[in-house]
Amino acid sequence: MNKKLLLILSLSGTCLAAKAQDTLKKTQADTTAIKKKQLQEVVVSASRISESILRSPVSIEKIRASAFKLSAAPSFFDALENVKGVQLITPSLGFRIINTRGFANTTNVRFTQLVDGVDNQAPHLGAPIGNALGPSDLDIESVEIIPGTASALYGLNAINGFANFITKDPFTSPGITIQQKTGINHVGDKETGVKGFSETSFRIAQVLSPKFAFKLNGTYTTGYDWIADNTTDQNAAANAKLGIPGGPQNPAYDPINGYGNESSDRKTITLGGKQYSVARTGYAEKDLTSYGLHNVKLDAALAYKFNAKTQLTYTFRFGDLDNIYQRANRFRLKGYTLQQHALELKNDIFQVRTYLTIENTGKSYNLRSAGENQDRNFKSDNDWYADFTKGFNNATSAGANVQQALNQARQFADAGRYQPGTPAFNATLNKLADINNWDVGSALRVKDDLFHIEGQADISKAISKDFIKQTGLDLLAGFDHRTYIIHPDGNYFINYVPGKEFSNLDYSKTGGFIQASKELWDNKLKLSATLRGDRNDYFDLKLNPRFTLVFSPVVEHNIRVSFQSGYRFPSIFEAFSNVNSGGVKRIGGLRVVSNGIFENSYLRTSIDAFQTAVKNDFNQGITTNAAIEKEKGLLKKNPYTYLQPEHINSFEAGYKALFFDGKLSADADFYYNKYDHFIAQVEVNVPNTQKADSIPYYLNDKNKQARYRVWTNSQSKVTNIGGSIGLTYHLPANLQLSGNASYAKLQRTTNEDALEDGFNTPQWITNFSFGGNRVAGNLGFNVTYKWQSGYYWQSFLVNGNVDHYGTFDAQVNYDFLKTKLNVKLGASNLTNKYYNSFLGGPSIGGFYYTTLTYTIM
């Protein structure tokens, strides 16, 4: 071989070997850094003290700002959908609802959502409206989520899960940042065409002295909301025995997103010797509302350090919402505001926090009531049904068949009816939106406040700096008090004290906890016990214990087991509501509100079955009186009674570990929950007579009974089981491959009554993600695929099956100007295949966006 060639090959081999060695050293250094970072990761929410996330006694997920930057979701809140064990449902482009471990709904009173330890719920709902009062993308530091019961430490509402949004400290994260997010949605939507989206945010944080710092955040969002336009007939069987199928030809047609044709807007009438179920015509949701989205958020914080360990912080938050909201009905929020004032004093031994939340629903209105009363404003029910009958008779006399006569009867009765978009229609809609009585109007006029104070102390540190070292015992104690202050409006709420109907109504709860933990066997075993007690104005003391065990044979492998129970007191709406709604009165379940109704009422489900049977008998030639006597055995007295707190017992086991020098992290959990006294609603009717023989006749006549929807407790004993597993593998070049799967299964046991809230949760939810920040210079990217199985949705608005769906999200981002400017191009639901996350809500298509984030200093 040529000597020159041999020398070149030798030098090349040496260079390659040196480069390989450098690459190996860099990879080893990266692996060491990853492992060190994971071992040092701490959480606070699991035990209300700082502890290693690997040794958390309960399942907990922590998502940092870097992970949100990596996510292809449009916002940090949207990115929570891909967290292990989390289910997000979408009532609006303007907000989404977090749930974990089953029993989801659009007003999730079983899940607590905090911002820096402050509950950001809307008081009259008892639950947050998404992130309406939460932090912006620019100010989020991390999110900690407990996907399971957290009542022993956090009391009210944490029966199913808990999230704490932790914001950036102005002392450690000063600077000025602005962000512009621009996007489009409704791509391929023939009804609306493409719509624009804009969100402008800023963050200003400055340290003015070693003792004083402040921050200011603002976000303004505009867009066009997702549209709910499901026309499936919920009452398809109403006239089936007369040969009339469901759908628009059904005289009792009740589309899911049509309002004004629900059960309270239907009547059984005799036409041509037969009895038919007939509904008012109603209006589609899109006729009754604007889908324009306009949301404003502002927050400011002032922080003062007395010394290195003691800090006083005042925080103000404000949110103004114009978008669609959903609970039992769909609402247009308009000028809806929330504001919050919070004050916190903390050091390494104690912390005290107090806050006041003020809610004003502004000029919001109920879409169902708007549809009902739009029709009734045009023509009363009695006049309309009389005209319908006249139109049917005229049509049959002219030779029309039954279906033709029914169609012509509706046209005759609807002659002159307000048409969507006309000046008369709009004027009436605006008038109804300002009438605070849902029997004749649609306004939502609620003003209320929430006052809260809490504190906790690290007793071990208070006793002695060396107390934990000497005894191995860590002691923590805390207390809290909360008062809801309701300003009665005469429709949604009234004060039930005679003579004080419009005086403020208070609803309070006080509680406290003590927690002890101890490490044994050279810190390989950690035990903890917590006992919490809560007392409500209307309920006796309830105790919530929690017992946990964490076994760590080595620091990288940790096994956890826990048992805890939790109580949930009724929210103010569940306790005190007083809503007139289309002839049905929704009332709270406390005895002071609903006294006498439970004892004298009959289940509406049984009344519906009874009336249907009487109608079918009549159509077979039996007289109405004879049919009533024949079918009266179908009527069932109401077996439910006044509200009690909801309760859960929960067992959980889990395993968290690192493998391959920290490259692979794994977390798995299994849980078993047993619920009783579910708080839910039941529809009951009270006949306007006390004579036993007359009751069936009264219950066959809509005009001779009072109709109620009452909050009560299910008599079912319900269990659900589930589990999840998550894996993350760190690859070279900052790449990361991750995936998770969650399983949830409802198991009903004794006394099944179908009253409990719907489980409303997919059996399987999976997420897969690949990408990394700064994988090639300043370039980063991420691709995520989410899939969830179909499931059954149960609510008062609609029941039915939600189809399975899968979505791709993707983003690519690049840092310019020495990382001062980040440009992110992204898409959620990249393939633009429309889906529904629940029934009654909107169809969700692709959302395509560009985000520019510029750090000035």
ChimeraX attribute file (.defattr): number of C-alpha atoms within 10 A of each C-alpha:
attribute: neighborCount
match mode: 1-to-1
recipient: residues
	/A:1	5
	/A:2	7
	/A:3	8
	/A:4	9
	/A:5	10
	/A:6	11
	/A:7	11
	/A:8	12
	/A:9	12
	/A:10	12
	/A:11	12
	/A:12	12
	/A:13	12
	/A:14	12
	/A:15	12
	/A:16	12
	/A:17	12
	/A:18	12
	/A:19	12
	/A:20	12
	/A:21	12
	/A:22	12
	/A:23	13
	/A:24	12
	/A:25	12
	/A:26	13
	/A:27	15
	/A:28	13
	/A:29	12
	/A:30	18
	/A:31	19
	/A:32	15
	/A:33	14
	/A:34	17
	/A:35	21
	/A:36	13
	/A:37	12
	/A:38	18
	/A:39	17
	/A:40	12
	/A:41	14
	/A:42	17
	/A:43	21
	/A:44	15
	/A:45	23
	/A:46	23
	/A:47	20
	/A:48	15
	/A:49	12
	/A:50	13
	/A:51	17
	/A:52	16
	/A:53	21
	/A:54	27
	/A:55	27
	/A:56	25
	/A:57	27
	/A:58	26
	/A:59	29
	/A:60	22
	/A:61	19
	/A:62	18
	/A:63	17
	/A:64	14
	/A:65	18
	/A:66	12
	/A:67	15
	/A:68	22
	/A:69	23
	/A:70	23
	/A:71	29
	/A:72	28
	/A:73	25
	/A:74	25
	/A:75	16
	/A:76	23
	/A:77	23
	/A:78	20
	/A:79	18
	/A:80	20
	/A:81	21
	/A:82	23
	/A:83	21
	/A:84	26
	/A:85	32
	/A:86	20
	/A:87	23
	/A:88	21
	/A:89	19
	/A:90	23
	/A:91	32
	/A:92	24
	/A:93	19
	/A:94	24
	/A:95	19
	/A:96	20
	/A:97	24
	/A:98	27
	/A:99	27
	/A:100	24
	/A:101	28
	/A:102	26
	/A:103	19
	/A:104	26
	/A:105	25
	/A:106	23
	/A:107	20
	/A:108	21
	/A:109	23
	/A:110	25
	/A:111	28
	/A:112	29
	/A:113	27
	/A:114	19
	/A:115	18
	/A:116	17
	/A:117	15
	/A:118	23
	/A:119	23
	/A:120	25
	/A:121	24
	/A:122	24
	/A:123	26
	/A:124	25
	/A:125	16
	/A:126	24
	/A:127	22
	/A:128	25
	/A:129	24
	/A:130	23
	/A:131	22
	/A:132	24
	/A:133	27
	/A:134	29
	/A:135	25
	/A:136	22
	/A:137	20
	/A:138	23
	/A:139	26
	/A:140	20
	/A:141	18
	/A:142	18
	/A:143	24
	/A:144	20
	/A:145	26
	/A:146	24
	/A:147	25
	/A:148	25
	/A:149	33
	/A:150	29
	/A:151	27
	/A:152	29
	/A:153	27
	/A:154	23
	/A:155	25
	/A:156	24
	/A:157	26
	/A:158	25
	/A:159	28
	/A:160	27
	/A:161	23
	/A:162	27
	/A:163	25
	/A:164	21
	/A:165	22
	/A:166	19
	/A:167	20
	/A:168	18
	/A:169	17
	/A:170	21
	/A:171	21
	/A:172	11
	/A:173	16
	/A:174	18
	/A:175	16
	/A:176	18
	/A:177	20
	/A:178	19
	/A:179	21
	/A:180	17
	/A:181	20
	/A:182	19
	/A:183	19
	/A:184	18
	/A:185	24
	/A:186	24
	/A:187	15
	/A:188	14
	/A:189	12
	/A:190	8
	/A:191	8
	/A:192	11
	/A:193	10
	/A:194	13
	/A:195	14
	/A:196	15
	/A:197	18
	/A:198	19
	/A:199	18
	/A:200	17
	/A:201	22
	/A:202	22
	/A:203	22
	/A:204	21
	/A:205	25
	/A:206	17
	/A:207	17
	/A:208	10
	/A:209	10
	/A:210	12
	/A:211	14
	/A:212	18
	/A:213	21
	/A:214	21
	/A:215	24
	/A:216	19
	/A:217	22
	/A:218	22
	/A:219	22
	/A:220	16
	/A:221	19
	/A:222	19
	/A:223	22
	/A:224	23
	/A:225	23
	/A:226	23
	/A:227	22
	/A:228	23
	/A:229	17
	/A:230	18
	/A:231	16
	/A:232	16
	/A:233	19
	/A:234	19
	/A:235	22
	/A:236	20
	/A:237	18
	/A:238	19
	/A:239	22
	/A:240	13
	/A:241	11
	/A:242	14
	/A:243	9
	/A:244	17
	/A:245	18
	/A:246	20
	/A:247	18
	/A:248	15
	/A:249	14
	/A:250	24
	/A:251	27
	/A:252	29
	/A:253	30
	/A:254	28
	/A:255	25
	/A:256	24
	/A:257	25
	/A:258	28
	/A:259	28
	/A:260	27
	/A:261	25
	/A:262	23
	/A:263	16
	/A:264	16
	/A:265	21
	/A:266	21
	/A:267	18
	/A:268	19
	/A:269	17
	/A:270	15
	/A:271	17
	/A:272	12
	/A:273	10
	/A:274	15
	/A:275	20
	/A:276	26
	/A:277	19
	/A:278	24
	/A:279	23
	/A:280	29
	/A:281	25
	/A:282	23
	/A:283	23
	/A:284	22
	/A:285	22
	/A:286	15
	/A:287	17
	/A:288	22
	/A:289	18
	/A:290	15
	/A:291	19
	/A:292	14
	/A:293	22
	/A:294	20
	/A:295	22
	/A:296	20
	/A:297	24
	/A:298	21
	/A:299	22
	/A:300	18
	/A:301	20
	/A:302	17
	/A:303	22
	/A:304	18
	/A:305	19
	/A:306	13
	/A:307	10
	/A:308	10
	/A:309	10
	/A:310	15
	/A:311	17
	/A:312	18
	/A:313	18
	/A:314	18
	/A:315	19
	/A:316	18
	/A:317	22
	/A:318	20
	/A:319	22
	/A:320	23
	/A:321	27
	/A:322	24
	/A:323	29
	/A:324	29
	/A:325	23
	/A:326	21
	/A:327	15
	/A:328	14
	/A:329	16
	/A:330	22
	/A:331	22
	/A:332	24
	/A:333	23
	/A:334	21
	/A:335	18
	/A:336	21
	/A:337	23
	/A:338	24
	/A:339	21
	/A:340	22
	/A:341	19
	/A:342	19
	/A:343	19
	/A:344	21
	/A:345	18
	/A:346	18
	/A:347	16
	/A:348	12
	/A:349	16
	/A:350	18
	/A:351	18
	/A:352	18
	/A:353	20
	/A:354	19
	/A:355	20
	/A:356	20
	/A:357	24
	/A:358	18
	/A:359	21
	/A:360	21
	/A:361	22
	/A:362	19
	/A:363	17
	/A:364	25
	/A:365	29
	/A:366	24
	/A:367	30
	/A:368	29
	/A:369	27
	/A:370	32
	/A:371	26
	/A:372	28
	/A:373	25
	/A:374	27
	/A:375	25
	/A:376	21
	/A:377	16
	/A:378	16
	/A:379	16
	/A:380	12
	/A:381	17
	/A:382	10
	/A:383	12
	/A:384	19
	/A:385	22
	/A:386	14
	/A:387	19
	/A:388	26
	/A:389	22
	/A:390	15
	/A:391	21
	/A:392	28
	/A:393	18
	/A:394	16
	/A:395	20
	/A:396	19
	/A:397	11
	/A:398	10
	/A:399	10
	/A:400	15
	/A:401	12
	/A:402	16
	/A:403	16
	/A:404	14
	/A:405	23
	/A:406	25
	/A:407	18
	/A:408	20
	/A:409	24
	/A:410	22
	/A:411	17
	/A:412	19
	/A:413	22
	/A:414	18
	/A:415	11
	/A:416	10
	/A:417	17
	/A:418	18
	/A:419	12
	/A:420	15
	/A:421	11
	/A:422	9
	/A:423	11
	/A:424	12
	/A:425	18
	/A:426	17
	/A:427	12
	/A:428	18
	/A:429	25
	/A:430	15
	/A:431	15
	/A:432	24
	/A:433	24
	/A:434	16
	/A:435	17
	/A:436	21
	/A:437	22
	/A:438	27
	/A:439	20
	/A:440	20
	/A:441	28
	/A:442	31
	/A:443	28
	/A:444	27
	/A:445	23
	/A:446	22
	/A:447	19
	/A:448	20
	/A:449	22
	/A:450	24
	/A:451	19
	/A:452	21
	/A:453	19
	/A:454	18
	/A:455	18
	/A:456	20
	/A:457	20
	/A:458	18
	/A:459	19
	/A:460	20
	/A:461	17
	/A:462	13
	/A:463	12
	/A:464	11
	/A:465	10
	/A:466	11
	/A:467	16
	/A:468	17
	/A:469	11
	/A:470	9
	/A:471	11
	/A:472	15
	/A:473	16
	/A:474	18
	/A:475	22
	/A:476	21
	/A:477	20
	/A:478	21
	/A:479	20
	/A:480	20
	/A:481	18
	/A:482	20
	/A:483	20
	/A:484	23
	/A:485	20
	/A:486	25
	/A:487	19
	/A:488	22
	/A:489	20
	/A:490	17
	/A:491	20
	/A:492	24
	/A:493	26
	/A:494	22
	/A:495	22
	/A:496	16
	/A:497	12
	/A:498	6
	/A:499	8
	/A:500	12
	/A:501	15
	/A:502	16
	/A:503	15
	/A:504	16
	/A:505	20
	/A:506	16
	/A:507	17
	/A:508	17
	/A:509	19
	/A:510	19
	/A:511	21
	/A:512	22
	/A:513	22
	/A:514	20
	/A:515	23
	/A:516	17
	/A:517	19
	/A:518	17
	/A:519	19
	/A:520	12
	/A:521	10
	/A:522	8
	/A:523	15
	/A:524	14
	/A:525	18
	/A:526	20
	/A:527	19
	/A:528	20
	/A:529	19
	/A:530	21
	/A:531	19
	/A:532	24
	/A:533	19
	/A:534	24
	/A:535	17
	/A:536	19
	/A:537	12
	/A:538	18
	/A:539	13
	/A:540	10
	/A:541	12
	/A:542	17
	/A:543	17
	/A:544	22
	/A:545	20
	/A:546	23
	/A:547	20
	/A:548	21
	/A:549	22
	/A:550	25
	/A:551	22
	/A:552	20
	/A:553	14
	/A:554	10
	/A:555	14
	/A:556	18
	/A:557	16
	/A:558	22
	/A:559	22
	/A:560	24
	/A:561	21
	/A:562	21
	/A:563	20
	/A:564	22
	/A:565	24
	/A:566	29
	/A:567	27
	/A:568	24
	/A:569	23
	/A:570	25
	/A:571	21
	/A:572	20
	/A:573	20
	/A:574	24
	/A:575	25
	/A:576	28
	/A:577	24
	/A:578	24
	/A:579	24
	/A:580	22
	/A:581	23
	/A:582	23
	/A:583	15
	/A:584	19
	/A:585	19
	/A:586	24
	/A:587	23
	/A:588	27
	/A:589	29
	/A:590	21
	/A:591	16
	/A:592	15
	/A:593	20
	/A:594	22
	/A:595	12
	/A:596	12
	/A:597	20
	/A:598	23
	/A:599	13
	/A:600	14
	/A:601	22
	/A:602	23
	/A:603	20
	/A:604	22
	/A:605	15
	/A:606	18
	/A:607	21
	/A:608	16
	/A:609	14
	/A:610	24
	/A:611	23
	/A:612	20
	/A:613	18
	/A:614	25
	/A:615	25
	/A:616	19
	/A:617	19
	/A:618	20
	/A:619	18
	/A:620	10
	/A:621	11
	/A:622	15
	/A:623	13
	/A:624	16
	/A:625	12
	/A:626	12
	/A:627	19
	/A:628	23
	/A:629	13
	/A:630	15
	/A:631	17
	/A:632	20
	/A:633	11
	/A:634	17
	/A:635	20
	/A:636	15
	/A:637	18
	/A:638	20
	/A:639	11
	/A:640	18
	/A:641	21
	/A:642	19
	/A:643	26
	/A:644	20
	/A:645	20
	/A:646	21
	/A:647	19
	/A:648	22
	/A:649	20
	/A:650	23
	/A:651	20
	/A:652	23
	/A:653	21
	/A:654	22
	/A:655	22
	/A:656	22
	/A:657	20
	/A:658	22
	/A:659	13
	/A:660	10
	/A:661	15
	/A:662	22
	/A:663	19
	/A:664	19
	/A:665	20
	/A:666	18
	/A:667	22
	/A:668	20
	/A:669	21
	/A:670	19
	/A:671	21
	/A:672	18
	/A:673	23
	/A:674	18
	/A:675	20
	/A:676	19
	/A:677	21
	/A:678	23
	/A:679	25
	/A:680	18
	/A:681	23
	/A:682	21
	/A:683	19
	/A:684	26
	/A:685	25
	/A:686	25
	/A:687	24
	/A:688	14
	/A:689	15
	/A:690	10
	/A:691	9
	/A:692	8
	/A:693	10
	/A:694	12
	/A:695	19
	/A:696	22
	/A:697	17
	/A:698	16
	/A:699	26
	/A:700	22
	/A:701	13
	/A:702	16
	/A:703	11
	/A:704	16
	/A:705	18
	/A:706	17
	/A:707	22
	/A:708	26
	/A:709	19
	/A:710	29
	/A:711	27
	/A:712	27
	/A:713	23
	/A:714	25
	/A:715	20
	/A:716	19
	/A:717	18
	/A:718	21
	/A:719	18
	/A:720	19
	/A:721	19
	/A:722	20
	/A:723	21
	/A:724	21
	/A:725	20
	/A:726	21
	/A:727	18
	/A:728	20
	/A:729	19
	/A:730	18
	/A:731	16
	/A:732	14
	/A:733	14
	/A:734	14
	/A:735	18
	/A:736	19
	/A:737	17
	/A:738	18
	/A:739	20
	/A:740	22
	/A:741	22
	/A:742	26
	/A:743	19
	/A:744	23
	/A:745	18
	/A:746	19
	/A:747	13
	/A:748	16
	/A:749	11
	/A:750	9
	/A:751	11
	/A:752	13
	/A:753	11
	/A:754	12
	/A:755	16
	/A:756	24
	/A:757	18
	/A:758	19
	/A:759	21
	/A:760	21
	/A:761	28
	/A:762	22
	/A:763	16
	/A:764	20
	/A:765	25
	/A:766	22
	/A:767	22
	/A:768	19
	/A:769	22
	/A:770	19
	/A:771	23
	/A:772	25
	/A:773	23
	/A:774	17
	/A:775	15
	/A:776	13
	/A:777	10
	/A:778	14
	/A:779	17
	/A:780	21
	/A:781	24
	/A:782	23
	/A:783	21
	/A:784	22
	/A:785	19
	/A:786	20
	/A:787	16
	/A:788	21
	/A:789	15
	/A:790	18
	/A:791	19
	/A:792	16
	/A:793	23
	/A:794	21
	/A:795	20
	/A:796	13
	/A:797	18
	/A:798	18
	/A:799	17
	/A:800	14
	/A:801	14
	/A:802	19
	/A:803	16
	/A:804	16
	/A:805	15
	/A:806	16
	/A:807	20
	/A:808	21
	/A:809	23
	/A:810	23
	/A:811	25
	/A:812	21
	/A:813	23
	/A:814	18
	/A:815	18
	/A:816	13
	/A:817	9
	/A:818	8
	/A:819	13
	/A:820	13
	/A:821	18
	/A:822	20
	/A:823	20
	/A:824	23
	/A:825	20
	/A:826	24
	/A:827	24
	/A:828	23
	/A:829	22
	/A:830	17
	/A:831	14
	/A:832	19
	/A:833	15
	/A:834	16
	/A:835	18
	/A:836	20
	/A:837	22
	/A:838	28
	/A:839	24
	/A:840	26
	/A:841	26
	/A:842	23
	/A:843	21
	/A:844	23
	/A:845	23
	/A:846	22
	/A:847	23
	/A:848	24
	/A:849	21
	/A:850	20
	/A:851	21
	/A:852	16
	/A:853	21
	/A:854	20
	/A:855	16
	/A:856	11
	/A:857	10
